[in-house]
Amino acid sequence: MRLDVEGVTFEAAGQRLVDEIKLTVDSGAFVGLVGPNGSGKSTLLRCVYRALRPAAGVVRLDGDDVHALDPRAAARRLAALPQESSSEFDFTVTEVVAMGRLPHRNRTAAEDRAICAEAMRSTGVEHLAERGFLALSGGERQRVLIARALAQRAQVLVLDEPTNHLDIAHQLDVLSLVRASGLTALAALHDLNLAAAYCDLLYVVSAGRIVASGPPHDVLRPDLLAEVFGVRAHPVRHPETGAVQLLFDLLPR
């Protein structure tokens, strides 16, 4: 399923946080949003997964305006992992993951259990099944929420900093899982090296606008990173994958 963001603008308190952003995620592609804190990445993703309504522009899933869909229909097409997720009730891990099945009608309990079990296995949380969600570490919670999104069986996955709170092994596991899932994925990522290693395309966001886009090796240029992030970058190639990787230091003062 293809995702198109067409001229999306969002304003709050008289300030334009997202300014006529256009981007495309082709079916089955993994696209990354990168940019400094406060650049508008999370606000844009909230417009994509319907938490915010744009002041202008439209978000389309295979041509359909996502904001014109009823909530259940939208949730069958698009799953989201927000940056911050909280619960006041201490559901078990099994119950949290099962919430991903709620948008689906005509399902059976056996089917739900099988899909949830598969999602929990793939994210490595099956051993936490009867644990309370509030008792988990930040990294464990993140993996449970990813399992819930996978159990939703949507065709488009939107992730806002999915590797937050995860140790390096689980960061690699999670992004490998997204990459191998075949889903259309759009993710905001702070770690430029992870973005370069796993994303097909990158969009660089600065002050609410797209300032560069393309394959990671074309986008992650030292001049652009100096301008947008205020750092000096030294590109190197990963010795096995050949993906561009970056070493950083501060710009001379």
ZAMIPA-201751 format. One record per residue (C-alpha): residue in three letters; x, y, z. Coordinates in steps of 0.1 Angstrom, whole numbers. Layout:
residues N
{residu Ala; px X; py Y; pz Z}
...
***
This chain:
residues 253
{residu Met; px 0; py 0; pz 0}
{residu Arg; px 14; py 34; pz -10}
{residu Leu; px 15; py 64; pz 13}
{residu Asp; px 14; py 99; pz -1}
{residu Val; px 18; py 131; pz 20}
{residu Glu; px 6; py 160; pz -3}
{residu Gly; px 14; py 195; pz 9}
{residu Val; px 6; py 189; pz 45}
{residu Thr; px 8; py 220; pz 68}
{residu Phe; px 1; py 222; pz 105}
{residu Glu; px 0; py 253; pz 127}
{residu Ala; px -3; py 257; pz 165}
{residu Ala; px -3; py 289; pz 185}
{residu Gly; px 3; py 309; pz 154}
{residu Gln; px 34; py 290; pz 145}
{residu Arg; px 38; py 268; pz 114}
{residu Leu; px 53; py 235; pz 126}
{residu Val; px 49; py 216; pz 94}
{residu Asp; px 51; py 236; pz 61}
{residu Glu; px 37; py 221; pz 29}
{residu Ile; px 55; py 188; pz 32}
{residu Lys; px 53; py 164; pz 3}
{residu Leu; px 67; py 129; pz 5}
{residu Thr; px 59; py 94; pz -9}
{residu Val; px 65; py 59; pz 6}
{residu Asp; px 61; py 33; pz -21}
{residu Ser; px 44; py 0; pz -13}
{residu Gly; px 68; py -21; pz 8}
{residu Ala; px 94; py 6; pz 12}
{residu Phe; px 110; py 16; pz 45}
{residu Val; px 114; py 54; pz 45}
{residu Gly; px 131; py 74; pz 73}
{residu Leu; px 125; py 110; pz 85}
{residu Val; px 156; py 125; pz 100}
{residu Gly; px 162; py 160; pz 114}
{residu Pro; px 171; py 178; pz 146}
{residu Asn; px 148; py 181; pz 176}
{residu Gly; px 119; py 204; pz 170}
{residu Ser; px 121; py 201; pz 132}
{residu Gly; px 85; py 189; pz 129}
{residu Lys; px 91; py 151; pz 124}
{residu Ser; px 67; py 140; pz 152}
{residu Thr; px 41; py 166; pz 143}
{residu Leu; px 41; py 154; pz 107}
{residu Leu; px 37; py 117; pz 118}
{residu Arg; px 8; py 127; pz 140}
{residu Cys; px -9; py 141; pz 109}
{residu Val; px -2; py 109; pz 91}
{residu Tyr; px -17; py 86; pz 117}
{residu Arg; px -47; py 109; pz 124}
{residu Ala; px -38; py 122; pz 158}
{residu Leu; px -37; py 157; pz 143}
{residu Arg; px -57; py 171; pz 114}
{residu Pro; px -36; py 192; pz 90}
{residu Ala; px -45; py 228; pz 83}
{residu Ala; px -39; py 221; pz 47}
{residu Gly; px -29; py 192; pz 24}
{residu Val; px -39; py 156; pz 25}
{residu Val; px -25; py 122; pz 35}
{residu Arg; px -35; py 94; pz 12}
{residu Leu; px -34; py 56; pz 14}
{residu Asp; px -36; py 42; pz -21}
{residu Gly; px -53; py 74; pz -31}
{residu Asp; px -78; py 75; pz -2}
{residu Asp; px -78; py 105; pz 22}
{residu Val; px -69; py 89; pz 55}
{residu His; px -88; py 116; pz 74}
{residu Ala; px -119; py 108; pz 55}
{residu Leu; px -119; py 71; pz 66}
{residu Asp; px -138; py 60; pz 97}
{residu Pro; px -114; py 52; pz 126}
{residu Arg; px -119; py 14; pz 123}
{residu Ala; px -112; py 14; pz 85}
{residu Ala; px -82; py 36; pz 90}
{residu Ala; px -68; py 13; pz 117}
{residu Arg; px -71; py -17; pz 94}
{residu Arg; px -48; py 0; pz 69}
{residu Leu; px -24; py 20; pz 91}
{residu Ala; px -8; py 11; pz 125}
{residu Ala; px 11; py 36; pz 145}
{residu Leu; px 38; py 35; pz 172}
{residu Pro; px 38; py 70; pz 188}
{residu Gln; px 69; py 83; pz 206}
{residu Glu; px 51; py 83; pz 239}
{residu Ser; px 26; py 57; pz 249}
{residu Ser; px 11; py 54; pz 284}
{residu Ser; px -16; py 35; pz 302}
{residu Glu; px -32; py 41; pz 335}
{residu Phe; px -43; py 5; pz 338}
{residu Asp; px -19; py -24; pz 343}
{residu Phe; px -29; py -46; pz 315}
{residu Thr; px -9; py -78; pz 309}
{residu Val; px 14; py -79; pz 279}
{residu Thr; px -10; py -104; pz 262}
{residu Glu; px -39; py -79; pz 267}
{residu Val; px -19; py -50; pz 253}
{residu Val; px -9; py -69; pz 222}
{residu Ala; px -45; py -82; pz 217}
{residu Met; px -56; py -45; pz 214}
{residu Gly; px -41; py -46; pz 180}
{residu Arg; px -69; py -69; pz 168}
{residu Leu; px -98; py -46; pz 178}
{residu Pro; px -102; py -29; pz 144}
{residu His; px -109; py -62; pz 127}
{residu Arg; px -145; py -75; pz 124}
{residu Asn; px -154; py -111; pz 117}
{residu Arg; px -124; py -124; pz 135}
{residu Thr; px -123; py -155; pz 158}
{residu Ala; px -106; py -158; pz 192}
{residu Ala; px -84; py -186; pz 178}
{residu Glu; px -72; py -164; pz 149}
{residu Asp; px -66; py -135; pz 173}
{residu Arg; px -45; py -157; pz 196}
{residu Ala; px -24; py -170; pz 167}
{residu Ile; px -17; py -136; pz 153}
{residu Cys; px -8; py -121; pz 187}
{residu Ala; px 14; py -151; pz 195}
{residu Glu; px 33; py -146; pz 162}
{residu Ala; px 37; py -109; pz 168}
{residu Met; px 50; py -116; pz 203}
{residu Arg; px 75; py -142; pz 191}
{residu Ser; px 88; py -119; pz 164}
{residu Thr; px 95; py -91; pz 188}
{residu Gly; px 109; py -114; pz 215}
{residu Val; px 83; py -107; pz 242}
{residu Glu; px 65; py -140; pz 245}
{residu His; px 82; py -147; pz 278}
{residu Leu; px 65; py -115; pz 292}
{residu Ala; px 30; py -126; pz 283}
{residu Glu; px 15; py -125; pz 318}
{residu Arg; px 36; py -96; pz 331}
{residu Gly; px 19; py -63; pz 338}
{residu Phe; px 27; py -36; pz 312}
{residu Leu; px 35; py -10; pz 338}
{residu Ala; px 61; py -32; pz 355}
{residu Leu; px 82; py -35; pz 323}
{residu Ser; px 113; py -16; pz 315}
{residu Gly; px 112; py 11; pz 288}
{residu Gly; px 128; py -12; pz 263}
{residu Glu; px 104; py -40; pz 271}
{residu Arg; px 74; py -17; pz 267}
{residu Gln; px 86; py -5; pz 233}
{residu Arg; px 89; py -41; pz 220}
{residu Val; px 54; py -49; pz 234}
{residu Leu; px 40; py -19; pz 216}
{residu Ile; px 57; py -29; pz 183}
{residu Ala; px 41; py -63; pz 188}
{residu Arg; px 7; py -47; pz 192}
{residu Ala; px 12; py -27; pz 159}
{residu Leu; px 22; py -59; pz 141}
{residu Ala; px -8; py -78; pz 155}
{residu Gln; px -30; py -51; pz 139}
{residu Arg; px -20; py -65; pz 105}
{residu Ala; px -22; py -31; pz 88}
{residu Gln; px -3; py -26; pz 56}
{residu Val; px 13; py 7; pz 66}
{residu Leu; px 33; py 12; pz 97}
{residu Val; px 42; py 46; pz 111}
{residu Leu; px 68; py 47; pz 138}
{residu Asp; px 81; py 77; pz 159}
{residu Glu; px 115; py 69; pz 173}
{residu Pro; px 109; py 31; pz 175}
{residu Thr; px 143; py 24; pz 189}
{residu Asn; px 139; py 47; pz 220}
{residu His; px 149; py 29; pz 252}
{residu Leu; px 162; py -1; pz 234}
{residu Asp; px 197; py -15; pz 238}
{residu Ile; px 218; py -18; pz 206}
{residu Ala; px 209; py -55; pz 200}
{residu His; px 172; py -47; pz 202}
{residu Gln; px 175; py -16; pz 181}
{residu Leu; px 190; py -38; pz 153}
{residu Asp; px 164; py -65; pz 159}
{residu Val; px 135; py -41; pz 157}
{residu Leu; px 146; py -23; pz 125}
{residu Ser; px 155; py -56; pz 109}
{residu Leu; px 120; py -68; pz 117}
{residu Val; px 104; py -37; pz 101}
{residu Arg; px 127; py -41; pz 71}
{residu Ala; px 118; py -77; pz 66}
{residu Ser; px 81; py -73; pz 73}
{residu Gly; px 73; py -62; pz 38}
{residu Leu; px 51; py -34; pz 52}
{residu Thr; px 51; py 1; pz 39}
{residu Ala; px 69; py 19; pz 67}
{residu Leu; px 76; py 55; pz 76}
{residu Ala; px 98; py 61; pz 107}
{residu Ala; px 113; py 91; pz 124}
{residu Leu; px 148; py 82; pz 135}
{residu His; px 174; py 102; pz 155}
{residu Asp; px 203; py 78; pz 148}
{residu Leu; px 215; py 87; pz 114}
{residu Asn; px 236; py 55; pz 112}
{residu Leu; px 206; py 33; pz 118}
{residu Ala; px 186; py 53; pz 93}
{residu Ala; px 214; py 48; pz 67}
{residu Ala; px 216; py 11; pz 74}
{residu Tyr; px 179; py 2; pz 72}
{residu Cys; px 160; py 28; pz 52}
{residu Asp; px 155; py 28; pz 14}
{residu Leu; px 150; py 66; pz 13}
{residu Leu; px 155; py 94; pz 37}
{residu Tyr; px 137; py 128; pz 40}
{residu Val; px 156; py 154; pz 59}
{residu Val; px 133; py 178; pz 79}
{residu Ser; px 144; py 212; pz 91}
{residu Ala; px 122; py 239; pz 105}
{residu Gly; px 91; py 221; pz 93}
{residu Arg; px 102; py 217; pz 57}
{residu Ile; px 118; py 189; pz 36}
{residu Val; px 153; py 202; pz 27}
{residu Ala; px 167; py 170; pz 11}
{residu Ser; px 155; py 136; pz 1}
{residu Gly; px 169; py 105; pz -16}
{residu Pro; px 189; py 73; pz -9}
{residu Pro; px 210; py 76; pz 23}
{residu His; px 243; py 77; pz 5}
{residu Asp; px 231; py 107; pz -15}
{residu Val; px 215; py 126; pz 14}
{residu Leu; px 239; py 122; pz 43}
{residu Arg; px 265; py 146; pz 29}
{residu Pro; px 289; py 164; pz 52}
{residu Asp; px 278; py 199; pz 40}
{residu Leu; px 241; py 191; pz 46}
{residu Leu; px 247; py 176; pz 80}
{residu Ala; px 268; py 207; pz 90}
{residu Glu; px 239; py 230; pz 79}
{residu Val; px 210; py 210; pz 94}
{residu Phe; px 226; py 194; pz 125}
{residu Gly; px 255; py 217; pz 132}
{residu Val; px 281; py 188; pz 133}
{residu Arg; px 310; py 178; pz 112}
{residu Ala; px 304; py 143; pz 97}
{residu His; px 330; py 119; pz 83}
{residu Pro; px 313; py 93; pz 60}
{residu Val; px 328; py 58; pz 60}
{residu Arg; px 315; py 25; pz 45}
{residu His; px 303; py -4; pz 66}
{residu Pro; px 329; py -32; pz 60}
{residu Glu; px 302; py -58; pz 54}
{residu Thr; px 271; py -41; pz 40}
{residu Gly; px 287; py -12; pz 23}
{residu Ala; px 261; py 12; pz 38}
{residu Val; px 273; py 47; pz 45}
{residu Gln; px 281; py 52; pz 82}
{residu Leu; px 291; py 85; pz 99}
{residu Leu; px 316; py 96; pz 125}
{residu Phe; px 309; py 129; pz 141}
{residu Asp; px 326; py 157; pz 159}
{residu Leu; px 318; py 194; pz 166}
{residu Leu; px 322; py 220; pz 140}
{residu Pro; px 352; py 243; pz 146}
{residu Arg; px 342; py 274; pz 165}
***
